[in-house]
Amino acid sequence: MNTLLRDLQYGIRMLRRAPSFAAVAVLTLGLGIGANTAIFTVINAVMLRALPVEHPEQLVTIGDPSRVSSWSNGTPRTDVFSFPLYREIRDHNQVFSSVLGSARIDNLQIAIDGGPEKATGRLVTGNYFETLGVKALIGRTFTGDEDRTPGSDPYLVISYGYWQRRFSGDPAVVGRNVRVKNFPFTIIGVAPPSFFGEVVGQRPDLWAPMMMEPQLEPGRDYLETPNTSTLLLIGRLKPGATIAQARENVNAVVKRALTETLAAKLSGDDRDAMQNGGIKLKVDVEPGAHGLSRLRAQFSGPLVLLMGMVALVLLVACVNVANLMLARSAARQREIAVRLAIGASPWRVARQLLTESILLAFFGGVVGLLIAGWGAAALVQLANRSGSAGSPLVLGIDWNVLGFTAGVCVLTGLLFGLAPALRFLRMNVAPVLKEGGRDSSGGAHKHRVGRLLIAAQVCLAVLVLMAAGLLVRSLKNLEDVDLGYSRDHLMLARVDVIASGYKRGAAALNVTHELLARFKALPGVRSATMSLNGLYSGTESSDMLKVEGFASGSNQDNISNDDEVGPDYFTTIGVPIVVGREINEQDYAAAAYVAVVNETFAKFYFGNRNPIGHKVYLVDSDHPNRPPFEIIGVAKDVRDHNVRDKAERRIYAPLSNGAFDMDVAPNFEIRAAGNPAALISEVRNAIREVDPNLVIDNMETADELVNDTLTSQVLVARLSSFFGLLVLALISVGLYGSMSYGVVGRTKEIGVRMALGASRFDVIWMVAREACIVLAVGIAIGIPVGIATSTAFKAMLFNVSKADPLSIVAAIATLVAISVAAAVIPARRATRVDPMEALRYE
Amino acid sequence: MPEPMISLRNVEKTYKTAAGVTYVLRRINLDIHEGDFLTIMGPSGAGKSTLLSILGMLDDNWTGEYFFIENAIQKLDRKHRADLNRKYIGFVFQSYHLLDNLTVYENLDVPLSYRDISRKQRASMVADILDRFQIVGKKDLYPNQLSGGQQQLVGVARAVVGNPKLILADEPTGNLHSSQAKEIMELFKRLNDAGTTIVQVTHSEANAAYGNRIIQLFDGWITGETRAGQAVATR
């Protein structure tokens, strides 16, 4: 211990004696470690940190933990659950001490003192807090009794943050009456400060009992139907129960519920679908210590890629510092030789050198932590730029992050300290002592190691730059991809008429029509239409169809996506009709059974035949006599829900005929004559004029909506570009320093050459040639490795080859420019030295 | 006659160059007994410092046999040679080779820190040596705050702080003026009188006179040996 302390003391003294070296090394390492810690901080928050609840290791997720905001109306699902199915699992399993369910609440508005304010919250079952083992900070949480009678327990538990922010931490908040979505509730407790809920990436302001769903989602009573799936479940394992047992038991319970207990509530079509495999009965049951998260599914791939990139950045930084250490090693040669001569064992000297390296890395780590605090927040802000990625993550430095940073520091210290330490282990002491510490025998070796390190650095830089190039090119391709419609001048609004109190059917349709008429009349609006699924709305629907003249091979062949649209839908969003015509005002007014299909639909069902005039039947056992739809047009394919995915087959019918259930909020597509963003306030006012209580779900330009879907792509492209620049900066400093040092060491040689008649160009070329060889070696290794590693993130590439020539050429050109500059500047300086001065130089 | 402390048999050292093999030391046969004060003399390039390095086990690349206190050095690996060096040998260099970043006290503590000696005991040993060499007042100074003579005094103190049996000194007064050189040589003499074996390399006849044996090296060969009061021709 004493030895270690002495090594540390000596290390600190060495750094104080070489402040410039220490500053450059600490800053370089700080950037590398900071980038790593920043990405790890986000990975920790999204993927690693356990929920702040009691014994999180006992929790399991049931279903798909990424579907935190899902809402599905139709055939029963087993990735999200209906309340009746939840009840079956809760009451009939043998493996859980308790099971909680939670669901999103849309457009939550709370009135505390005056008018309504926006808030966020989740609907939770009465055993939510008990299952998680979370106790109220003040007041109480739900007791479980809240699950008995719908609408009878209008109580809220609020989060600590909301309590502080909105109620200034007033303890009298317990018992306070507020109105949520215009319904009276009473606040009964405040959750503890560390508790943010079960969804990573969300921080709800409040939790309301599931049984209050009819009051909070008016018009949509989900509590008794197995066809509306909105719940995600978390179970707490009984002592001794395993995940495998839980998986088996839950699957058995779900199968029995859907085929027996709840079967009577299902339609004939659903029962058929269950029989023929149209409903997935398999339920995923996985460890749930890390809670539920959509972010995890969306960002884990990009984050792992970014972690790989910053690891390369750190390696480049390590090589820089290793080169600096090698340059310094000449000055320390005598010291080490003396230590060896007076009795130090080689291992003892190596240990001291490594202690110094790790000390340097720890100082770098401290700087890195400061950089990481800022960097991680910036990263999340970048990911959240659209606001669609959820509420802020709980970031911050915890033991995971500190442990990671400490580990990185030690590893880093070993990495860049090892080369100089090993060099000293092989040192021949006698000549060094004899020559008074002048670098005699190690020079050639040191320069060889230095050149190898630079080649490695170039190789690493090629990897980072190629990856950045590929990702930036992919983003550009995604941004430029032909979506099949014209998104310029297009504005989209989504109004939830059912949540606003309008009954399904005529009432909802009438107010929708009134809104559309208002929008069309607004100045600056060229045209307007509407649809149920529309463009990038987040909702999708599909149904079973029977297409005239098509012999299906499987049930899957009979399923197609569909949409209900208003008149002139295709003209308004700018989709060309390739055959036939679109649904017009007359079709719409007559609620005609006509349909437009997309190219993929036409090709799948009709091949090269003309689909116009053919009939399509909607399979609906509840309405067996519904007339068929006559195909009147074929529209160009549209990437309407995802920029990356090719269009799937889709059939469009007039919204007015009500063939498909209008349960979701309608979307309005408004084509502006000018800037669509300028229309937003006009459209909002028009909605208010029709009914001030109408709930507006969303209002954005088409460009914004499309860009929202590219959030993770933008994140990786921007950050990889940033890390590419960082690597370039590091490599510039490293190359320049290394070349300068090399040239200074060759001043005498340069003097001799110049005295013998070498021109300045000869000298510059002598130095540049060496840089070119090192560069060529690094690039020659880097390109094939870069192509091979890009396989790891091919899922993030779009319309670009792994061996994209442009990305490779750009990476090489940038590195050549930087390397030549780094080599030529010190060489030019060396040629200005008077040869006689240089010859006297030692 | 007791067994010699050091016994070299046919020790040779060579360098391979493009032009062929260059001999630095040729068939060196030499015995050094405990209590000897041996001086190695010869012109530049004769191999004096190389021989000293081999004796101090700082040089690994040689052939022949080297016995040091009954240890066959040629059979030992680097670690065991370092162990022997640490236990029995102290070095004094012409250029002092004090560690610039350490104070006088710390310089004296360094060789002890490489031995298995407790902190308390080390402090006592350093305090003792500071006292013996009368440099207590300089203990917190750095080497660049000392004169050449003072630096070499510290260098000698560092060599003897671990109570070595053998001191190897490579031109210890080469960088000192005559009065400082005399002071250092008298110090060596006192150490030798107290029982420490000393081997020095020097060009100075005056310094050589402090010892009891002189060997002459020329082109790597031992060409002659003079004991106090007698001359022995070896080649």
Interface residues (C-beta under 8 A of the other chain):
Chain A: N2 T3 R6 Y10 R13 M14 R17 R334 E335 A337 V338 R339 L340 A341 I342 G343 A344 S345 P346 R348 N428 V429 A430 L433 K434 G436 G437
Chain B: S49 T50 S53 G56 L58 D59 D60 N61 R78 K79 A82 D83 N85 R86 G90 F91 F93 S95 H97 L98 L99 D100 N101 L102 V110 P111 S113 Y114 R115 R119 R158 A159 G162 D170
